[in-house]
Amino acid sequence: MQVKINKWIFSEYITVNILESFHLLTLLGASISYDWNYMMNKEQSFWTTLPGILTGIAALITAMTGLYLALNTESGIEKNKQVVVQSNTQTTSSVYPAEKGVLYRNTPWLGLELWQGGESVDFRSSDKNWSQFTAKIKRKPFELRFTRTADDLSIGILAWQDDSVYEFISNKTFHIPGTGIAGAQFGIPMLYIANDGFNYYNNERMKKLSDNKYAVYVSALASGDINISLERYTGPLFLIIFRVPKKSMDVAHHDYEVIELHIQ
């Protein structure tokens, strides 16, 4: 808008100066003609028509200049409008990208819920088979809640730092790597990060919330002899959560789910 205003003022400035210049030129021509008429004793010649010629030229040039400035001003305004529209469109699309996937309060196969700070955190589906989900949480303790009974199979959680754990899934079957890891007889608030073993939770290691609801509380991560609180952890966390089979090392489809946690 500032560019348009300055250009319009500049156009008026040029037009006014041209009109003033040719007005002075017309007066000068009139003065020259008067002096020559007086000295030549009213003889009619080319010089007596000089004021008319100068006035005509001034009017023609003024009209052409005004038309040129008007056309260029309109063209400049339209170009500025197009640039503004394109700029706003690009900015909107880059600042507000649309998120894909359907929101879930709990996962469809394990009935898994994610809680943090006393509030439920939604999952967002990332595949068409309803088996892979993403969620965003803060760098604070969180809780995984399962819909199950005391007679159901134990729960296993394979946790790793990147999506290389997907290599253990083929033909919709999850192949368990290694054996279960249990830090103590009862539950501890620590999730082990390993791609050659999984966190093992039976009834004693989970908190019972109701007859069909159990929970795993996580406030820290562990890898080997290193423990780190969630407040200090950066990066995503990839989880494969499954019902632990009694005899096989293969978990059938709908008995496992993949969760990608983005810790912010």
Secondary structure, 3 states (H helix, E strand, C coil): CHHHHHHHHHHHHHHHHHHHHHHHHHHHHHHHHHHHHHHCCCCCCHHHHHHHHHHHHHHHHHHHHHHHHHHHHHHHHHHHHHHHHHHHHHHHHHHCCCCCCCEECCCCCCCCEEEECCEEECEEECCCCCCEEEEEECCCCEEEEEECCCCCCCEEEEEECCHHHHHHEECCEEECCCEEECCCCCCCCEEECCCCEEEEECHHHCEEEECCEEEEEECEEEECCEEEEHHHCCEEEEEEEEECCCCCCEECCCCEEEEEEEEC
